Amino acid sequence: MIDLSTTFAGLSLRNPIIVSSSGLTDTAAKCLALEEAGAGAVVLKSIFEEQIMQEHDQWYDPSNAGADDYLRTYLRANSLSEHIGLICEAKRVCSIPVIASINCSTRTEWTEYAGFVEDAGADALELNIMDVQTEVEYEYGTYERQHIEILDRVRRYVHLPVIVKLGMNLTNPVALVNQLYANGAAAVVMFNRPYRPDINIEIGKIHAGEMWTRPSDICDALRWVGISSARIPHLDYAVSGGVHDGWSAIKAIWAGASAVEVCTTIFWNGSQRIRVMQEQMLQWMHEHGYESIAQFKGRMNLNADEGGSLYERTQFMKYFSGHRSV
């Protein structure tokens, strides 16, 4: 009997397929439907710090500065209340792990609200840390330290597993992952998908670009999970972005991931895609003689006997050296 069960951030999952934070997980009913479709866990729709601050700016009246603290507190509390309600209801109807999510960029006092997330019964908390550094006088390393400070502050208020979802705009993800592990992170997800701006040249407007992932997007996560899981092996990893089928999930696990986060493929194909992914994984494992995830997890990371160094290659040396234009 082939076993797809795995552990991620101290959680027992019946399979490695986690539905990531999105409109797919913004109600308890949707989460239950995903469980019934075969999901191993769900990450609930995030509280967005950026969105809270935009609402604050929209309603802030500079002529009444004394009300600023009240407004800021109210908006945060309102968003938190909605998220707490979602956690409670999802935990009531679901038996799979329910992971809360906070999308944050600063270590302000709202991180104290993480304690309420734990009290509501969440099985884990995912910190989706994302920011764009644009300061001319930027001090190198500030963004990475920000991750540690946010994690440290949240860890003061919770005992549940804390998962950190990283963006790709990092100089050295391995060094940061090592510091996150040292400061109590239970797992790391690679990578968060940033907002992608585009320009409409007909009307001269900036608008949102492509919002969906493509199968090829998995490559960067495979590289860094493959390296990080070899260098910092005691931390759990998940791959996010470009996981569209069971075979890409196999790639992620072979590189060293314990789980994968999926979103686009569910939007495109419906929740039945989860069963298809599991069937593809089972077929591959049967054909290659594996009976469990643990038997091949990390077998192709940086420590692999063959090809491990390819994760660190920077140029298409072999391909372009022999390529001729037409």
C-alpha positions as CSV (number, residue, x, y, z in Angstrom):
1,M,0.0,0.0,0.0
2,I,1.5,3.3,-1.1
3,D,1.3,6.0,1.6
4,L,1.1,9.7,0.7
5,S,1.1,11.0,4.3
6,T,3.7,13.5,5.3
7,T,4.6,15.9,8.1
8,F,5.0,19.6,7.7
9,A,5.7,22.2,10.4
10,G,4.9,19.5,13.0
11,L,1.5,18.8,11.4
12,S,0.4,15.4,10.2
13,L,-0.9,15.6,6.7
14,R,-2.7,12.8,4.8
15,N,-0.9,14.0,1.7
16,P,1.4,16.8,0.8
17,I,-1.1,19.0,-1.1
18,I,-1.9,22.2,0.7
19,V,-4.3,24.7,-0.8
20,S,-2.7,28.1,-0.3
21,S,-4.1,31.3,1.0
22,S,-6.5,32.7,-1.6
23,G,-10.2,33.2,-2.5
24,L,-10.3,29.4,-2.5
25,T,-10.1,29.4,1.3
26,D,-12.0,32.5,2.4
27,T,-15.0,30.6,3.8
28,A,-15.3,27.5,6.0
29,A,-17.6,25.9,3.4
30,K,-14.9,26.2,0.7
31,C,-12.3,24.7,3.1
32,L,-14.6,21.8,3.8
33,A,-15.2,21.3,0.1
34,L,-11.4,21.2,-0.4
35,E,-11.0,18.7,2.3
36,E,-13.6,16.5,0.7
37,A,-11.8,16.9,-2.6
38,G,-8.7,15.4,-0.9
39,A,-6.6,18.4,0.3
40,G,-4.0,17.6,3.0
41,A,-4.4,21.1,4.6
42,V,-5.6,24.6,3.9
43,V,-4.1,28.0,4.5
44,L,-6.9,30.4,5.2
45,K,-7.3,33.7,3.3
46,S,-4.8,36.2,4.8
47,I,-5.2,39.2,6.9
48,F,-3.4,41.8,4.8
49,E,-1.5,44.5,6.7
50,E,-1.1,46.5,3.5
51,Q,-4.8,46.4,2.9
52,I,-5.5,47.6,6.5
53,M,-3.1,50.5,6.0
54,Q,-4.7,51.4,2.7
55,E,-8.1,51.5,4.4
56,H,-6.6,53.7,7.1
57,D,-5.3,56.2,4.6
58,Q,-8.6,56.3,2.9
59,W,-10.6,57.1,6.1
60,Y,-7.9,59.1,7.9
61,D,-8.8,62.8,8.5
62,P,-5.7,64.9,9.1
63,S,-7.8,67.6,10.8
64,N,-8.7,65.1,13.5
65,A,-5.3,63.6,14.3
66,G,-6.5,62.4,17.8
67,A,-8.7,59.8,16.2
68,D,-5.9,58.3,14.2
69,D,-5.0,55.6,16.8
70,Y,-8.6,54.7,17.2
71,L,-9.1,54.3,13.5
72,R,-6.0,52.2,13.1
73,T,-7.0,50.0,16.1
74,Y,-10.5,49.6,14.8
75,L,-9.5,48.6,11.3
76,R,-7.0,46.0,12.6
77,A,-9.5,44.7,15.1
78,N,-12.2,44.4,12.5
79,S,-9.9,42.4,10.1
80,L,-8.7,40.3,13.0
81,S,-12.3,39.6,14.0
82,E,-13.2,38.4,10.5
83,H,-10.2,36.1,10.4
84,I,-10.8,34.7,13.9
85,G,-14.4,33.9,12.8
86,L,-13.1,32.1,9.7
87,I,-10.6,30.1,11.8
88,C,-13.3,29.1,14.3
89,E,-15.7,28.0,11.7
90,A,-13.2,26.2,9.5
91,K,-11.9,24.3,12.6
92,R,-15.5,23.4,13.4
93,V,-16.2,21.8,10.1
94,C,-12.8,20.5,8.9
95,S,-10.7,17.6,10.2
96,I,-7.5,18.5,8.2
97,P,-5.0,21.0,9.5
98,V,-6.3,24.6,9.3
99,I,-3.4,27.2,8.9
100,A,-4.1,30.8,9.6
101,S,-2.3,33.4,7.5
102,I,-1.0,37.0,8.1
103,N,0.4,38.9,5.2
104,C,2.8,41.4,6.7
105,S,5.7,43.7,6.0
106,T,6.4,45.4,9.4
107,R,6.8,44.4,13.0
108,T,4.2,46.8,14.4
109,E,2.0,46.1,17.4
110,W,-0.6,44.2,15.3
111,T,1.7,41.2,15.5
112,E,0.4,40.8,19.0
113,Y,-2.8,39.6,17.5
114,A,-1.1,36.4,16.5
115,G,-2.0,35.2,20.0
116,F,-5.7,35.5,19.2
117,V,-5.1,33.3,16.1
118,E,-3.8,30.6,18.4
119,D,-6.7,31.0,20.8
120,A,-9.1,30.6,17.9
121,G,-7.7,27.1,17.3
122,A,-5.5,27.4,14.3
123,D,-3.2,24.5,13.8
124,A,-0.4,26.8,12.6
125,L,0.3,30.3,11.5
126,E,1.8,31.3,8.1
127,L,3.6,34.6,8.0
128,N,3.5,35.8,4.5
129,I,6.3,38.4,4.6
130,M,6.5,40.5,1.5
131,D,7.8,44.0,0.8
132,V,9.6,45.9,-2.0
133,Q,12.7,47.8,-0.9
134,T,13.0,51.1,-2.8
135,E,14.9,53.4,-0.4
136,V,17.9,55.1,-2.0
137,E,19.8,55.1,1.3
138,Y,18.8,51.5,2.0
139,E,21.1,49.6,4.4
140,Y,21.9,46.1,3.0
141,G,20.4,43.4,5.1
142,T,17.6,45.4,6.5
143,Y,14.9,43.5,4.7
144,E,16.3,40.1,5.9
145,R,16.5,41.4,9.5
146,Q,12.9,42.5,9.2
147,H,11.9,38.8,8.7
148,I,13.7,37.8,11.9
149,E,12.2,40.7,13.9
150,I,8.6,39.8,12.7
151,L,9.1,36.2,13.5
152,D,10.7,36.9,16.9
153,R,7.8,39.2,17.9
154,V,5.1,36.7,16.8
155,R,6.9,33.9,18.6
156,R,6.5,35.9,21.9
157,Y,2.7,35.5,21.6
158,V,2.2,32.0,20.2
159,H,3.3,28.4,20.8
160,L,1.8,27.0,17.7
161,P,4.0,26.2,14.7
162,V,5.0,29.4,12.7
163,I,5.6,29.0,9.0
164,V,7.4,31.8,7.1
165,K,6.5,32.3,3.4
166,L,9.4,34.0,1.6
167,G,9.4,36.3,-1.3
168,M,12.0,35.9,-4.0
169,N,13.7,39.3,-3.6
170,L,16.4,38.0,-1.3
171,T,20.2,38.1,-1.8
172,N,20.8,34.8,0.0
173,P,17.7,32.7,0.9
174,V,19.9,30.0,2.5
175,A,21.4,32.4,5.1
176,L,17.9,33.8,5.9
177,V,16.4,30.3,6.2
178,N,19.2,29.4,8.7
179,Q,18.4,32.5,10.8
180,L,14.6,31.7,10.7
181,Y,15.3,28.2,11.9
182,A,17.5,29.5,14.7
183,N,14.7,31.8,15.8
184,G,12.0,29.2,16.0
185,A,10.4,28.9,12.5
186,A,8.8,25.5,12.0
187,A,8.9,25.6,8.2
188,V,9.6,27.8,5.2
189,V,7.6,28.2,2.0
190,M,9.3,29.1,-1.2
191,F,8.1,31.4,-2.7
192,N,5.4,34.0,-2.4
193,R,4.1,35.4,-5.7
194,P,4.4,39.2,-5.8
195,Y,2.0,41.6,-7.4
196,R,3.1,42.0,-11.1
197,P,2.6,45.4,-12.6
198,D,2.1,45.9,-16.3
199,I,1.5,48.9,-18.5
200,N,-1.3,49.4,-21.0
201,I,0.5,51.4,-23.8
202,E,-2.8,52.2,-25.5
203,I,-4.3,54.2,-22.6
204,G,-1.2,54.9,-20.6
205,K,-2.2,53.1,-17.4
206,I,-0.4,50.8,-15.0
207,H,-2.5,47.7,-14.2
208,A,-2.1,44.2,-12.8
209,G,-0.1,41.9,-15.0
210,E,-0.4,38.1,-15.2
211,M,-1.8,36.8,-11.8
212,W,-1.6,33.1,-12.5
213,T,1.5,30.9,-12.1
214,R,2.9,28.7,-14.9
215,P,4.4,25.3,-14.6
216,S,7.9,26.7,-15.3
217,D,7.6,29.0,-12.3
218,I,8.5,26.0,-10.1
219,C,12.2,26.2,-11.1
220,D,13.4,28.9,-8.7
221,A,11.7,27.1,-5.7
222,L,13.3,23.8,-6.7
223,R,16.7,25.5,-6.8
224,W,16.4,27.0,-3.3
225,V,14.6,24.1,-1.6
226,G,17.2,21.8,-3.1
227,I,20.0,23.9,-1.7
228,S,18.4,24.9,1.6
229,S,17.1,21.4,2.5
230,A,20.7,20.1,2.2
231,R,22.3,23.0,4.2
232,I,19.5,23.3,6.9
233,P,18.0,19.8,7.0
234,H,16.1,20.1,10.3
235,L,13.6,22.6,8.9
236,D,10.5,21.7,6.9
237,Y,10.0,23.2,3.4
238,A,7.1,23.6,1.0
239,V,7.2,24.7,-2.6
240,S,4.7,27.3,-3.8
241,G,4.3,28.6,-7.4
242,G,4.2,26.4,-10.5
243,V,2.9,23.3,-8.8
244,H,0.2,22.3,-11.4
245,D,0.2,18.5,-11.3
246,G,1.3,15.5,-9.3
247,W,4.6,15.3,-11.2
248,S,5.6,18.8,-10.1
249,A,4.7,17.8,-6.5
250,I,7.1,14.9,-7.0
251,K,9.8,17.2,-8.1
252,A,9.3,19.4,-5.1
253,I,9.6,16.5,-2.7
254,W,12.6,15.0,-4.5
255,A,14.3,18.4,-4.0
256,G,13.6,18.3,-0.3
257,A,10.1,19.7,0.3
258,S,7.7,18.1,2.7
259,A,4.6,19.6,1.0
260,V,3.4,21.9,-1.8
261,E,1.1,24.8,-1.9
262,V,-1.3,25.0,-4.8
263,C,-3.7,27.7,-6.0
264,T,-3.7,28.4,-9.8
265,T,-4.3,24.8,-10.9
266,I,-7.4,24.7,-8.6
267,F,-8.7,27.9,-10.0
268,W,-8.2,26.6,-13.6
269,N,-9.3,23.0,-13.1
270,G,-11.5,22.9,-10.1
271,S,-11.0,21.1,-6.8
272,Q,-11.1,17.7,-8.5
273,R,-7.5,18.5,-9.6
274,I,-6.4,17.5,-6.1
275,R,-7.5,13.9,-6.7
276,V,-5.8,13.9,-10.1
277,M,-2.6,15.1,-8.5
278,Q,-2.7,12.3,-6.0
279,E,-3.3,9.7,-8.6
280,Q,-0.3,11.0,-10.6
281,M,1.8,10.8,-7.5
282,L,0.7,7.3,-6.7
283,Q,1.3,6.2,-10.3
284,W,4.8,7.6,-10.3
285,M,5.7,6.1,-6.9
286,H,4.3,2.7,-8.0
287,E,6.4,2.8,-11.1
288,H,9.6,3.7,-9.2
289,G,9.1,1.3,-6.3
290,Y,8.4,3.9,-3.6
291,E,5.9,3.1,-0.8
292,S,6.1,6.4,1.1
293,I,7.1,10.1,0.7
294,A,10.0,9.7,3.1
295,Q,11.7,7.2,0.8
296,F,12.5,9.8,-1.8
297,K,12.2,13.1,0.0
298,G,15.4,15.1,-0.6
299,R,17.0,12.4,-2.7
300,M,17.7,15.0,-5.3
301,N,18.8,18.0,-3.2
302,L,22.3,19.5,-3.1
303,N,23.7,16.5,-1.4
304,A,22.7,14.2,-4.3
305,D,25.5,12.1,-5.7
306,E,24.7,13.2,-9.2
307,G,23.8,16.7,-10.4
308,G,23.6,18.3,-7.0
309,S,26.0,21.1,-8.0
310,L,23.6,22.0,-10.8
311,Y,21.5,23.9,-8.3
312,E,24.3,26.4,-8.0
313,R,25.0,26.8,-11.7
314,T,24.4,30.4,-12.8
315,Q,24.7,30.1,-16.6
316,F,23.3,27.9,-19.4
317,M,26.8,26.9,-20.3
318,K,26.0,23.5,-21.9
319,Y,23.0,24.8,-23.8
320,F,24.1,28.1,-25.2
321,S,27.7,26.9,-26.0
322,G,26.3,24.7,-28.7
323,H,23.2,26.7,-29.7
324,R,23.1,28.3,-33.2
325,S,20.6,31.0,-34.2
326,V,18.5,30.4,-37.3
